[in-house]
Amino acid sequence: MNMKKLNKDQRGFTMVELLIAMLLTGIVATAITGTILYALNVNFSIANRMSAVRQVRNVGFWISPDVQMAQCVEPSGGSGFPLTLSWTGWATNYTHEVIYTLENMPSSEFKRLQREHKIDSDPPSITIVAEYIDPAETSCVWDCDCDCFWDEDCDWDDAWLTFTVTATVGGQNETRIYEVEPRPGSQ
């Protein structure tokens, strides 16, 4: 083995230079890690916000056509749930009944909006319309003197359902207010 000896003119790094280099590398690594974590946090925040938006949009997608078809609207309880909508089909004469309820989500303070659709005596179909619904910020109010179009002295033309829904996902929330009128001539 042939090892060369260092001459006095050949020098390596001093301990101070190595410590400074390690310190600068640590500072740069910390800055890069912080930037990556910030970007991931923003990404999660945006994803949660978009999920909340999808939930409240889904509510409007489902409830609007049901209210427009309704010939009877029966909100119950303080928040208007369960909300029962019913009508007779135009071409089929089938009786439709749709019931919207707020159901508990497992291990969560939030609720699911469930839609149960019964047609005559067939078994009901159940659809989860939205999740992460904040029950304290969700309500429906039927603004009419009567619940069914065939009630005497009912001015169904001035009737509408105001549905306020708030979804909260990962600390991000979205609120929408839907004002839906029954379709003209649905009575």
Summary of the structure (lengths in Angstrom):
residues: 187
radius of gyration: 30.8
end to end distance: 103.7
largest distance: 112.4
contacts: 494
relative contact order: 0.17
helix: 33%
strand: 36%
